[in-house]
Structure formats: C-alpha cells, structure tokens
Amino acid sequence: MAKVKTRFYCQNCGAESAKWVGKCPSCDEWNTYVEEVIQKPSSNKISTTGLSTEHGPVNITEVSSQEQPRLISGDQELNRVLGGGIVPGSIVLIGGEPGIGKSTLMLQIAIQLDGKKIAYVSGEESEQQIKMRADRIGVTNQDCFLLTETSTDKILKYFHKLKPDICVVDSIQTLRSPFIESTAGSVSQIRECASEMQRFAKEKNTPVFLIGHITKDGSIAGPKILEHIVDTVLQFEGDRHHTYRLLRTIKNRFGSASEIGIYEMQQTGLRQVNNPSELLITQNENKLSGICIAATMEGLRPLLIETQALVSKAVFGTPQRSTTGFDLRRLHMLLAVLEKRCGFRLADKDIFINIAGGLKVEDPAIDLAIISSLLSSLEDSHIPTETCFAGEVGLSGEVRTINRIEQRIIEAQKLGFQKIFISGNNKGIDQKNYDIELCIVNTVVELYNTLF
C-alpha cells in the first residue's frame, strides 16, 4: 500500500512547508499552517499554466497586437468596471461578504445576455433555488444552462460538450479537483481548481466568472496565488443596513483598476444606478447644521455625496472620535489643523463623522467638505444646500489642488448646484466656462471667513 503523502500549507498566503511551523516565513502570520493530503500528478497530466510550451521564443515585433472585440452585456455598470465589456478568454474573480448579492448579480447578468449561451455552475445551491431567484428577478433566457456539480473533471466535460459563450462558477471554494486528495476549500484545492478553470478559459477563449468567499478581514479566501492567476478581481461590497452595493475593481489587466459600479438592492434584484449623486444627497428642505456636499471621484466617475458631522461637548473626561466611511487618522489630522491654524478648541469635544449612503471614501478632496461640516456643527450654522466643496487640506492649513477638477465642477453644475468651493491653485479654471459660481479659497481661515 502506497504511503500517504502530506504537506503543510499556509491558509493565508499559500506557502508550502514539509513540516508544521508556528509562524509563516512568507506572510509572518501565526498558526496558519494546515496539513493536507496531496497526490503527485502523473507525468501525462496537462500543464495547469494555461499556456502552450510547444513553440520557442518569439520576437516581440513579430507578435500581432490586434484588440479582440469585447462582449457587451446588458449591465452598463459591469461593462464600466471591466473596462468596456467582457474580454474573451478572461477569468474574473468576484469576492464579497456572505449574503451581499454576488450570486444574484451573476445570475442577473447571465440571464440578461441575449443570444449568448451561458453555463451557470453552482456548488452551493440546488437548481430549484436558482430558478426561484431567477423568477424573482423576472427575466428569462432560453440559452442559460444550470449545472449543480463540484467536481472540476465533470464540470469541464460538460463545458466541452455544451460549448458555452460565458461560464459562471459559484463558488471556487466549493470545487474539488480529482488530482488533489485534500478537502474542498483548502489551499491546494483552490489553487488547482483555479488553474484548471484558467486553462479552459485560455484554450477555448471563453470568459469565466468565479465567485469567491472572503475572510473576516475582507480579503479573498484562499491563497494569494488565486488573485494572481485571474485577470480581473472585483469586490462586491456594501452595508447590509443600506440598499446600495458597490462593485469595485481591485485588479484589471484589460482596463482601469479604479472604477466602481453602483447598484441598488431591490425585491426584484439589483438595479443599476446610473446617476448615484442624486441618490446619495438627502433632499431635506430643513436648514440643518453639520451637513454639506462633497464633490469626489471614484475612479473616473464623479460623485456628489453628503458628509455629516456632529461636534458636542464631551460628557466624560476623554472625548470621543468616531467616523463612518472616513479615515479616522485623517480626521485627527484635520482636527489638529483646525486647532493650530484657526485657533478652535476641540480637545474637549466629542466629534462624529458620517458619510451618507454607507459609502467609504478615500479621495483626499473630501477634506474641505469634512472641515466645512465640522465648522458648521461647531458654530451651529447652516450651510446652503446649493453649495458643494472640493479640495484637499494640507498640514499648513492651505487648500491644495486636486485632480480632475473640471469633471467635479461639471457634475455639480449638472445637478443644479450654484456654488462650489475649490482651491485657488487650480490652473486653467475659468469662470466663463461654467454656469456655476466658483468660490476660490486658499486657506482654512479664508474658508471660515467666507462661510460664517
């Protein structure tokens, strides 16, 4: 009887070791090594690199660089984050929290592709469950075929027989390859199954969508090599308490890696949000303090979102600092600028910041809106609702220039705003080219004097 061969794999980064170690030498994580049974592949097994090695080196000038036509889906948000459409032969990984809507999104995209043969593989749900979700969405497609299977050997056989135009696998953690004896979801199984799907996508020139689980810290479950194998990594994120969902590009070999698509979760599925600025701004006629509008950018897409601030006297000895959707360390920096450059005493104040709609904003151009909402709450004074802000604040209290200022101004003008506060250091901005009033401020002190 042959001896069972085992190896130890790091569940965080996928590093391999012949024996158990407490601390991974690759990612420095503790207690992540797990023993897995392995089976050495036979010599006649097909290479899992997805590339043919029969020919030798080719001069780069002799390689044709013609661009392949993309498959345009009925989902404009997906087309945007993929860089203009689905690339033939690409492999796309979509990650997200449980219950966020990954399966609903991919099923909705699959049944909306008219004239394309779709193979939808599910290792988590039955055919009846998938059909119930499709009925709730309310769209039918005669060319969408369902397969409930977890063995990659059988799945690839059905793929070669069916010859689909697009394949969807839900999820990669449930697949199991016959070449590996470890359980489904282990590091070696995820790596092997992803390699087999990649080889099929490249050889048959068929796009494959893989749905992946995430860990408690928000990263894709499995080894990091999974994200290196695929061509595009999309993160489907959102807040369970809000209806908005963001499809964010993490990696894209065929387009920009800083795009987002916005959806609204409804009873009948996910609705595309073509103009998110109108939904992210509260239509409130009451004159409330601590609220102002920021002109931000998500990738190449301008967004106008509502920032909320609350400044109150601390009840206990140590004041609280809390943020939702904004970096807490950057808030500390802005508070230090207000104390040092403007003379405001905020050390004994409780301060809370909230980005409306459940969004998480990393654009530094939101600094001016955050400071304006803080000053508005501190002075208990209302900022006109037809005013918005776009500017980065430096440590010296100056308002710095930001990128794509023209797109932000045009978006604010299109939504009916009358004023926008920007930095005076922006070059090439002329009031004659815009119907909206451009309010130039160079320092935080000048901003305070203008507003209040």
HELIX and SHEET records of a PDB file:
HELIX    1   1 ILE A   60  GLU A   62  5                                   3    
HELIX    2   2 GLN A   76  VAL A   81  1                                   6    
HELIX    3   3 LYS A  102  ILE A  111  1                                  10    
HELIX    4   4 GLU A  127  ILE A  137  1                                  11    
HELIX    5   5 THR A  152  LEU A  162  1                                  11    
HELIX    6   6 ILE A  172  THR A  174  5                                   3    
HELIX    7   7 VAL A  187  LYS A  204  1                                  18    
HELIX    8   8 ILE A  225  ILE A  229  1                                   5    
HELIX    9   9 PRO A  276  LEU A  280  1                                   5    
HELIX   10  10 LEU A  328  CYS A  342  1                                  15    
HELIX   11  11 ALA A  356  GLY A  358  5                                   3    
HELIX   12  12 PRO A  364  ILE A  366  5                                   3    
HELIX   13  13 ASP A  367  GLU A  379  1                                  13    
HELIX   14  14 ILE A  405  LYS A  414  1                                  10    
HELIX   15  15 GLN A  431  ASN A  433  5                                   3    
HELIX   16  16 VAL A  444  LEU A  451  1                                   8    
SHEET    1   A 3 GLU A  16  SER A  17  0                                        
SHEET    2   A 3 LYS A   5  CYS A  10 -1                                        
SHEET    3   A 3 TYR A  33  ILE A  38 -1                                        
SHEET    1   B 9 CYS A 144  LEU A 147  0                                        
SHEET    2   B 9 ILE A 118  SER A 122  1                                        
SHEET    3   B 9 ILE A 166  ASP A 170  1                                        
SHEET    4   B 9 VAL A 208  GLY A 212  1                                        
SHEET    5   B 9 ILE A  91  GLY A  96  1                                        
SHEET    6   B 9 THR A 232  GLY A 238  1                                        
SHEET    7   B 9 TYR A 244  ASN A 252 -1                                        
SHEET    8   B 9 ILE A 260  GLN A 266 -1                                        
SHEET    9   B 9 GLY A 269  GLN A 272 -1                                        
SHEET    1   C 7 ARG A 321  THR A 324  0                                        
SHEET    2   C 7 LYS A 349  ILE A 355  1                                        
SHEET    3   C 7 ARG A 301  LYS A 313 -1                                        
SHEET    4   C 7 ILE A 291  GLU A 298 -1                                        
SHEET    5   C 7 THR A 387  PHE A 389  1                                        
SHEET    6   C 7 LYS A 419  SER A 423  1                                        
SHEET    7   C 7 GLU A 437  VAL A 441  1                                        
SHEET    1   D 2 GLU A 392  VAL A 393  0                                        
SHEET    2   D 2 VAL A 399  ARG A 400 -1                                        
END                                                                             
